Amino acid sequence: MTDNLKIYAPAGNLASIIRAIDAGADAVYAGFRSASNLRNFSGINLSEGDMREGIWYAHKKGRGVFITINSYPQESELPACYKAVDDAWRMKADAIIVSDLAILDYAHKNYPELKLHLSVQAGASNSEAINFFKDNFNISTVILPRVVTLDEIRGISNNADVEIEVFAFGSLCINYEGKCFLSPYITGESTNTIGTCSTPKYLKFGESGGKLSFTMNGIKMNEYAADELELMPRIKEGRYQKQESETQWADNFLINRRQICKGRYIDSATKKRSYALQSPVYLNAVDIIDKLIDAGVSSIKIEGRQRNEAYVAKSVSAFKTVIDEYHKTGVLSVTKETMRSLNELFADIQPSHTCYLCK
């Protein structure tokens, strides 16, 4: 049984680092504004100055900062990744989160005292693979894919000589991180280099014959008749209201239902379109914290560097309350208020209460 389960929180900016630490996170993970991390989007990630200040603040409170260097760099991007490793060491970051072999090798050879966490993007899902990274690069922690089960976690923990970390809250995908080729097959862009799938720039929607359809890179992914849409945009008298629908698509559909996994595909047997793949809505493992600990998990991770400071603070606070009470009493207690507060962080979607880890 693992004692003192740690909470690691996302931070897309300095304010999120501060809010996460103040809410009780044991550490935060953040990335530089460079090609060194997969969440290299406009409006998030930290400048060198903000990262330095965030590390100072965390250390002042006795907490840690992990710098994410989890991209699979192309040749021209290697210098940026090497620089991120150098900067992490210079700024006294507590660890770096790495997926690429070249970056692992560079960090291990040049900064042997710098802790290395194997990113979930590496897709290491068995003890032999994890021990390979341990033997060759001395990783201290592995972040497991979100699709492994409790029994698989327990088996890995029993046979791998590293700390085990799993995601416990946030977005969830049906595929192993770092190993999905569905999005690049359709869009031509790899999620391992740009950091996201189903990028909105490839998405087009339009109306024809009283139906609203959306395409991804010219491939029709789905089509809706007016009576199929419980939520807007609505099609009225054979046409949709353009201005109204654009706002609603941006707020609802594009964010929560645009993923390629949620499209309708031709079934080779029936020759009809069906939802052959179903992307889950989100992950919430707060009600199986005790089972995660029993399986050998050392730390849980909250997803969402692109989310705001309120999301970070509220999710950390909710998990910390549950975990602290469990360590104090030995009894896992998740109140309706705690579950509601977490569900409200995903108020725009219908939350799933069944965790993948329970399968």
C-alpha positions in Angstrom: 0.0 0.0 0.0 1.3 3.4 -1.0 1.4 6.1 1.7 0.9 9.8 1.1 -0.6 9.8 -2.3 0.6 12.9 -4.1 -1.4 15.3 -6.2 0.2 16.8 -9.4 -1.7 19.7 -11.0 -1.6 21.3 -14.4 -0.4 24.9 -14.9 -0.7 26.8 -18.2 0.5 30.1 -16.6 2.0 31.5 -13.4 -1.3 32.2 -11.8 -2.2 28.5 -12.1 1.0 27.5 -10.4 0.2 29.8 -7.5 -3.5 28.7 -7.3 -2.5 25.0 -7.5 0.1 25.3 -4.8 -2.2 27.3 -2.5 -4.9 24.7 -3.0 -2.6 21.9 -1.8 -1.0 20.4 -4.8 2.3 18.6 -4.0 3.7 19.7 -7.4 2.6 21.3 -10.6 3.6 20.5 -14.2 4.2 23.2 -16.7 5.9 23.8 -20.1 7.9 26.5 -21.7 6.6 28.5 -24.7 8.6 26.5 -27.2 8.4 23.4 -29.4 9.6 21.4 -26.3 6.1 20.5 -25.2 3.0 19.2 -26.8 0.7 21.9 -25.4 2.6 24.6 -27.2 -0.5 26.7 -27.9 -1.1 30.4 -28.0 -2.1 31.8 -24.6 -0.7 29.1 -22.4 2.8 28.0 -21.2 5.3 30.0 -19.4 8.1 32.4 -20.2 11.5 31.8 -18.6 10.8 34.6 -16.1 7.4 33.2 -15.1 8.7 29.7 -14.8 11.5 30.9 -12.6 9.1 32.8 -10.4 6.7 29.8 -10.3 9.5 27.5 -9.1 10.5 30.0 -6.5 7.0 30.2 -5.2 6.5 26.4 -5.1 9.8 25.9 -3.4 9.0 28.6 -0.8 5.9 26.5 0.0 7.8 23.3 0.1 6.3 22.0 -3.2 7.7 21.1 -6.6 7.5 22.0 -10.2 8.0 19.6 -13.1 8.8 20.9 -16.5 7.1 19.2 -19.4 9.4 18.3 -22.4 7.1 15.7 -23.9 7.1 16.4 -27.6 8.6 14.1 -30.2 10.8 16.8 -31.8 11.7 17.0 -35.5 15.4 17.6 -36.3 15.0 21.4 -36.3 13.2 21.3 -32.9 15.9 19.4 -31.0 17.8 22.5 -29.9 14.7 23.9 -28.3 14.2 20.7 -26.4 17.8 20.6 -25.3 17.6 24.2 -24.1 14.4 23.3 -22.1 16.4 20.6 -20.3 19.3 23.0 -19.7 16.9 25.7 -18.4 15.1 23.2 -16.2 18.4 22.3 -14.5 19.5 25.9 -14.2 16.2 26.9 -12.7 16.3 24.0 -10.2 13.1 22.3 -11.4 12.3 19.2 -9.4 11.9 17.0 -12.4 11.3 17.0 -16.2 8.6 15.0 -17.9 10.0 13.4 -21.1 8.9 11.1 -23.8 11.5 11.2 -26.6 14.6 9.0 -26.5 16.9 11.7 -27.6 15.8 14.0 -24.9 15.9 11.3 -22.3 19.5 10.5 -23.3 20.6 14.1 -23.3 19.2 14.8 -19.9 20.5 11.6 -18.4 24.1 12.1 -19.7 24.3 15.8 -19.0 22.3 16.1 -15.8 22.4 12.7 -14.0 21.0 14.3 -10.8 17.9 15.7 -12.6 14.9 13.5 -12.0 13.3 12.1 -15.1 9.6 11.3 -15.3 8.5 9.2 -18.3 5.7 11.0 -20.0 2.4 9.4 -20.7 3.1 10.1 -24.3 5.8 7.4 -24.3 2.9 4.9 -24.0 4.8 2.6 -21.7 2.1 0.1 -20.6 4.1 -2.9 -19.3 6.8 -3.4 -16.7 9.4 -4.6 -19.2 9.2 -1.4 -21.2 9.3 0.7 -18.1 12.3 -1.2 -16.7 14.0 -0.5 -20.0 13.7 3.2 -19.4 14.8 2.7 -15.8 17.9 0.8 -16.7 19.0 3.1 -19.5 17.9 6.5 -18.4 17.3 6.1 -14.6 13.7 7.4 -14.7 12.2 7.8 -11.3 8.5 7.9 -12.3 6.3 6.6 -15.1 3.0 8.2 -16.0 0.8 5.3 -17.3 -1.6 5.5 -20.2 -5.2 6.4 -19.2 -6.5 3.1 -20.6 -4.8 0.6 -18.3 -7.0 -1.1 -15.7 -6.5 -1.5 -12.0 -5.2 -5.0 -12.3 -2.7 -3.9 -14.9 -1.5 -1.1 -12.7 -1.0 -3.5 -9.8 1.0 -5.9 -12.1 3.2 -3.0 -13.3 3.7 -1.7 -9.8 4.8 -5.2 -8.6 7.3 -5.6 -11.4 8.7 -2.1 -12.2 11.2 -0.4 -10.0 9.8 3.1 -10.4 7.0 5.3 -8.8 3.6 4.9 -10.6 1.6 7.9 -11.6 -1.8 7.9 -13.2 -4.3 10.5 -14.4 -7.3 10.8 -12.1 -9.2 13.7 -13.5 -9.7 15.4 -16.9 -10.0 14.6 -20.5 -10.0 10.9 -21.6 -9.3 9.2 -24.9 -9.9 5.7 -26.1 -6.4 5.3 -27.4 -3.0 4.9 -25.8 -1.2 8.3 -25.6 1.5 8.7 -28.2 0.2 5.8 -30.3 -3.0 7.0 -32.0 -2.8 7.4 -35.8 -6.5 8.1 -36.4 -6.1 11.9 -36.3 -3.0 12.1 -38.5 -4.5 9.7 -40.9 -7.3 12.1 -41.5 -5.7 15.5 -41.0 -2.0 14.7 -42.0 -0.8 16.2 -38.7 0.7 14.1 -36.0 -0.6 14.5 -32.4 3.0 13.7 -31.3 4.4 16.9 -32.9 1.5 19.4 -32.6 0.1 18.3 -29.3 -3.5 17.9 -30.1 -5.9 15.8 -32.3 -8.8 17.0 -34.5 -7.4 20.5 -34.8 -10.3 23.0 -35.5 -8.5 24.5 -38.5 -9.5 21.4 -40.5 -13.1 21.5 -39.4 -15.8 22.9 -41.7 -19.6 22.8 -41.2 -22.4 23.6 -43.5 -26.1 23.1 -44.3 -27.5 21.2 -47.2 -31.0 19.7 -47.7 -32.1 20.7 -44.2 -29.1 18.9 -42.6 -26.1 20.2 -40.8 -22.9 18.4 -41.5 -19.3 18.7 -40.4 -16.2 17.6 -42.3 -12.6 17.2 -41.2 -10.0 17.9 -43.9 -12.7 17.3 -46.5 -13.9 14.0 -45.0 -17.5 14.0 -43.8 -17.4 13.0 -40.1 -21.1 13.5 -39.2 -24.4 14.9 -40.3 -27.4 15.9 -38.3 -31.0 16.5 -39.1 -32.9 19.2 -37.1 -34.6 16.7 -34.9 -31.3 15.0 -34.0 -29.9 18.0 -32.2 -31.1 18.3 -28.6 -28.6 21.2 -28.2 -28.1 24.0 -30.6 -27.3 25.0 -33.3 -30.8 24.4 -34.6 -31.9 24.1 -38.2 -35.0 26.1 -38.9 -37.0 26.0 -42.1 -34.2 24.2 -43.9 -31.5 26.6 -42.8 -29.5 27.1 -39.6 -29.2 30.6 -38.1 -25.6 31.4 -39.0 -24.6 33.9 -36.4 -26.4 32.1 -33.5 -25.0 28.7 -34.6 -21.4 29.9 -34.9 -21.4 31.0 -31.3 -23.0 27.8 -30.1 -20.6 25.6 -32.1 -17.7 27.4 -30.6 -19.0 27.1 -27.1 -20.3 23.5 -27.3 -19.8 21.4 -30.3 -16.2 22.4 -31.3 -15.0 22.0 -27.7 -16.8 18.9 -26.7 -17.9 16.9 -29.8 -15.5 17.7 -32.6 -13.1 14.8 -31.9 -12.6 12.4 -34.8 -13.4 9.5 -32.4 -16.9 10.9 -32.1 -17.6 10.8 -35.8 -19.8 8.3 -37.7 -17.9 5.8 -39.8 -19.0 3.3 -42.4 -19.5 -0.2 -40.9 -17.9 -2.6 -43.3 -20.4 -5.3 -42.4 -23.7 -3.2 -42.6 -22.4 -0.6 -45.0 -24.1 2.0 -42.9 -22.6 4.9 -40.9 -22.4 4.2 -37.1 -20.5 5.3 -34.1 -17.9 2.7 -34.4 -15.6 4.6 -32.1 -16.8 6.4 -29.0 -14.5 8.9 -27.2 -15.4 8.9 -23.5 -16.4 12.2 -22.0 -14.0 12.6 -19.1 -12.2 10.9 -16.3 -13.0 11.2 -12.7 -11.3 8.7 -10.4 -12.0 10.4 -7.1 -14.3 7.6 -5.9 -11.6 4.9 -6.4 -8.7 6.6 -4.7 -8.4 3.8 -2.2 -8.1 1.2 -5.0 -5.5 3.3 -6.8 -3.4 3.4 -3.6 -3.9 -0.3 -3.1 -2.7 -1.0 -6.6 0.6 0.8 -6.0 0.0 4.3 -7.3 2.2 6.9 -5.8 0.8 10.0 -7.4 -2.3 11.2 -9.3 -2.3 13.7 -12.0 -5.0 16.2 -12.9 -5.2 16.9 -16.7 -5.7 20.4 -18.2 -2.8 22.8 -18.7 -5.1 24.6 -21.2 -7.7 25.2 -18.5 -8.1 28.2 -16.3 -6.9 28.8 -12.7 -10.4 28.2 -11.2 -10.5 24.7 -12.7 -7.0 24.0 -11.3 -7.7 25.3 -7.8 -11.1 23.6 -7.5 -10.0 20.2 -8.8 -6.9 20.2 -6.5 -8.9 21.2 -3.5 -11.6 18.5 -4.0 -9.0 15.7 -4.5 -6.9 16.9 -1.5 -9.9 16.9 0.8 -10.8 13.3 -0.1 -7.2 12.1 0.0 -6.3 13.8 3.3 -9.5 12.3 4.9 -8.7 8.9 3.6 -5.1 8.9 4.9 -6.5 10.2 8.3 -9.3 7.7 8.7 -8.5 4.9 6.4 -12.1 5.2 4.9 -12.7 6.7 1.5 -15.6 9.2 1.7 -16.7 11.2 -1.4 -19.6 13.4 -0.6 -22.3 14.5 -3.1 -20.9 18.0 -2.8 -17.4 16.9 -3.7 -18.7 15.0 -6.8 -20.9 17.9 -7.7 -18.0 20.4 -7.5 -15.9 18.3 -9.8 -18.7 17.7 -12.2 -19.4 21.4 -12.4 -15.9 21.9 -13.8 -17.3 20.1 -16.9 -20.7 21.8 -16.8 -20.9 22.0 -20.6 -20.8 18.2 -21.1 -22.6 15.2 -19.7 -20.1 13.7 -17.2 -19.4 10.0 -17.1 -19.3 8.5 -13.6 -17.7 5.3 -14.7 -14.0 5.3 -14.5 -11.9 3.4 -17.0 -9.8 2.1 -14.2 -12.8 0.2 -12.9 -13.0 -2.1 -16.0 
